[in-house]
Amino acid sequence: MTSQSQGIQQLLQAEKRAKDKLEEAKKRKGKRLKQAKEEATAEIDHYRLQREKEFRTKETNVMGSQGNLSAKIEEQTTEAIRNLTSSYHRNMESMMKQLLNTICDISPEIHPNFRPAV
């Protein structure tokens, strides 16, 4: 009986050791999965940053910088407004005289298609 009891004890101890090893393996696997996930996330972030940097470089090469474009547009708009204002002030007086002359100086004439009643 004692040998059976010893055999059972040995089996129980072996089962306990196997269970402990299994739990330890599961913990190691969990740690490794977590580490792999962190490494993958870091690699993805690095790749994303690299691609964004390349995109910004290409965008700058193709389109130029946005600051320069808006400054250029602002400058062109200001120049166009300045030109229109100066043109208005230069031509206002002569245009007013021309309009008043056209309105006030009426020279009545008979239309060429008019046929007097016979």
CNS distance restraints for C-alpha pairs under 8 A (distance, minus, plus):
assign (resid   1 and name CA) (resid   5 and name CA) 6.06 0.50 0.50
assign (resid   2 and name CA) (resid   6 and name CA) 5.91 0.50 0.50
assign (resid   3 and name CA) (resid   7 and name CA) 6.00 0.50 0.50
assign (resid   4 and name CA) (resid   8 and name CA) 6.10 0.50 0.50
assign (resid   5 and name CA) (resid   9 and name CA) 6.12 0.50 0.50
assign (resid   6 and name CA) (resid  10 and name CA) 6.10 0.50 0.50
assign (resid   7 and name CA) (resid  11 and name CA) 6.13 0.50 0.50
assign (resid   8 and name CA) (resid  12 and name CA) 6.09 0.50 0.50
assign (resid   9 and name CA) (resid  13 and name CA) 6.08 0.50 0.50
assign (resid  10 and name CA) (resid  14 and name CA) 6.01 0.50 0.50
assign (resid  11 and name CA) (resid  15 and name CA) 6.01 0.50 0.50
assign (resid  12 and name CA) (resid  16 and name CA) 6.08 0.50 0.50
assign (resid  13 and name CA) (resid  17 and name CA) 6.13 0.50 0.50
assign (resid  14 and name CA) (resid  18 and name CA) 6.09 0.50 0.50
assign (resid  15 and name CA) (resid  19 and name CA) 6.06 0.50 0.50
assign (resid  16 and name CA) (resid  20 and name CA) 6.11 0.50 0.50
assign (resid  17 and name CA) (resid  21 and name CA) 6.11 0.50 0.50
assign (resid  18 and name CA) (resid  22 and name CA) 6.05 0.50 0.50
assign (resid  19 and name CA) (resid  23 and name CA) 6.21 0.50 0.50
assign (resid  20 and name CA) (resid  24 and name CA) 6.09 0.50 0.50
assign (resid  21 and name CA) (resid  25 and name CA) 6.04 0.50 0.50
assign (resid  22 and name CA) (resid  26 and name CA) 6.18 0.50 0.50
assign (resid  23 and name CA) (resid  27 and name CA) 6.21 0.50 0.50
assign (resid  24 and name CA) (resid  28 and name CA) 6.20 0.50 0.50
assign (resid  25 and name CA) (resid  29 and name CA) 6.03 0.50 0.50
assign (resid  26 and name CA) (resid  30 and name CA) 6.10 0.50 0.50
assign (resid  27 and name CA) (resid  31 and name CA) 6.11 0.50 0.50
assign (resid  28 and name CA) (resid  32 and name CA) 6.03 0.50 0.50
assign (resid  29 and name CA) (resid  33 and name CA) 6.07 0.50 0.50
assign (resid  30 and name CA) (resid  34 and name CA) 6.12 0.50 0.50
assign (resid  31 and name CA) (resid  35 and name CA) 6.08 0.50 0.50
assign (resid  32 and name CA) (resid  36 and name CA) 5.98 0.50 0.50
assign (resid  33 and name CA) (resid  37 and name CA) 6.05 0.50 0.50
assign (resid  34 and name CA) (resid  38 and name CA) 6.25 0.50 0.50
assign (resid  35 and name CA) (resid  39 and name CA) 6.14 0.50 0.50
assign (resid  36 and name CA) (resid  40 and name CA) 6.05 0.50 0.50
assign (resid  37 and name CA) (resid  41 and name CA) 6.10 0.50 0.50
assign (resid  38 and name CA) (resid  42 and name CA) 6.14 0.50 0.50
assign (resid  39 and name CA) (resid  43 and name CA) 6.10 0.50 0.50
assign (resid  40 and name CA) (resid  44 and name CA) 6.03 0.50 0.50
assign (resid  41 and name CA) (resid  45 and name CA) 6.11 0.50 0.50
assign (resid  42 and name CA) (resid  46 and name CA) 6.15 0.50 0.50
assign (resid  43 and name CA) (resid  47 and name CA) 6.10 0.50 0.50
assign (resid  44 and name CA) (resid  48 and name CA) 6.01 0.50 0.50
assign (resid  45 and name CA) (resid  49 and name CA) 6.14 0.50 0.50
assign (resid  46 and name CA) (resid  50 and name CA) 6.19 0.50 0.50
assign (resid  47 and name CA) (resid  51 and name CA) 6.16 0.50 0.50
assign (resid  48 and name CA) (resid  52 and name CA) 6.08 0.50 0.50
assign (resid  49 and name CA) (resid  53 and name CA) 6.12 0.50 0.50
assign (resid  50 and name CA) (resid  54 and name CA) 6.31 0.50 0.50
assign (resid  51 and name CA) (resid  55 and name CA) 6.08 0.50 0.50
assign (resid  52 and name CA) (resid  56 and name CA) 6.10 0.50 0.50
assign (resid  53 and name CA) (resid  57 and name CA) 6.22 0.50 0.50
assign (resid  54 and name CA) (resid  58 and name CA) 6.22 0.50 0.50
assign (resid  55 and name CA) (resid  59 and name CA) 5.95 0.50 0.50
assign (resid  56 and name CA) (resid  60 and name CA) 6.02 0.50 0.50
assign (resid  57 and name CA) (resid  61 and name CA) 6.21 0.50 0.50
assign (resid  58 and name CA) (resid  62 and name CA) 6.07 0.50 0.50
assign (resid  59 and name CA) (resid  63 and name CA) 5.75 0.50 0.50
assign (resid  59 and name CA) (resid  64 and name CA) 7.17 0.50 0.50
assign (resid  60 and name CA) (resid  64 and name CA) 4.60 0.50 0.50
assign (resid  60 and name CA) (resid  65 and name CA) 5.50 0.50 0.50
assign (resid  64 and name CA) (resid  68 and name CA) 7.33 0.50 0.50
assign (resid  64 and name CA) (resid  69 and name CA) 7.41 0.50 0.50
assign (resid  65 and name CA) (resid  69 and name CA) 6.58 0.50 0.50
assign (resid  66 and name CA) (resid  70 and name CA) 6.25 0.50 0.50
assign (resid  67 and name CA) (resid  71 and name CA) 6.13 0.50 0.50
assign (resid  68 and name CA) (resid  72 and name CA) 5.97 0.50 0.50
assign (resid  69 and name CA) (resid  73 and name CA) 6.11 0.50 0.50
assign (resid  70 and name CA) (resid  74 and name CA) 6.04 0.50 0.50
assign (resid  71 and name CA) (resid  75 and name CA) 6.12 0.50 0.50
assign (resid  72 and name CA) (resid  76 and name CA) 6.18 0.50 0.50
assign (resid  73 and name CA) (resid  77 and name CA) 6.10 0.50 0.50
assign (resid  74 and name CA) (resid  78 and name CA) 6.17 0.50 0.50
assign (resid  75 and name CA) (resid  79 and name CA) 6.17 0.50 0.50
assign (resid  76 and name CA) (resid  80 and name CA) 6.14 0.50 0.50
assign (resid  77 and name CA) (resid  81 and name CA) 6.20 0.50 0.50
assign (resid  78 and name CA) (resid  82 and name CA) 6.15 0.50 0.50
assign (resid  79 and name CA) (resid  83 and name CA) 6.17 0.50 0.50
assign (resid  80 and name CA) (resid  84 and name CA) 6.17 0.50 0.50
assign (resid  81 and name CA) (resid  85 and name CA) 6.08 0.50 0.50
assign (resid  82 and name CA) (resid  86 and name CA) 6.21 0.50 0.50
assign (resid  83 and name CA) (resid  87 and name CA) 6.07 0.50 0.50
assign (resid  84 and name CA) (resid  88 and name CA) 6.06 0.50 0.50
assign (resid  85 and name CA) (resid  89 and name CA) 6.30 0.50 0.50
assign (resid  86 and name CA) (resid  90 and name CA) 6.08 0.50 0.50
assign (resid  87 and name CA) (resid  91 and name CA) 6.07 0.50 0.50
assign (resid  88 and name CA) (resid  92 and name CA) 5.60 0.50 0.50
assign (resid  89 and name CA) (resid  93 and name CA) 7.75 0.50 0.50
assign (resid  91 and name CA) (resid  95 and name CA) 6.05 0.50 0.50
assign (resid  92 and name CA) (resid  96 and name CA) 6.14 0.50 0.50
assign (resid  93 and name CA) (resid  97 and name CA) 6.37 0.50 0.50
assign (resid  94 and name CA) (resid  98 and name CA) 6.14 0.50 0.50
assign (resid  95 and name CA) (resid  99 and name CA) 6.09 0.50 0.50
assign (resid  96 and name CA) (resid 100 and name CA) 6.12 0.50 0.50
assign (resid  97 and name CA) (resid 101 and name CA) 6.03 0.50 0.50
assign (resid  98 and name CA) (resid 102 and name CA) 6.17 0.50 0.50
assign (resid  99 and name CA) (resid 103 and name CA) 6.18 0.50 0.50
assign (resid 100 and name CA) (resid 104 and name CA) 5.79 0.50 0.50
assign (resid 101 and name CA) (resid 105 and name CA) 5.45 0.50 0.50
assign (resid 102 and name CA) (resid 106 and name CA) 7.32 0.50 0.50
assign (resid 110 and name CA) (resid 114 and name CA) 6.85 0.50 0.50
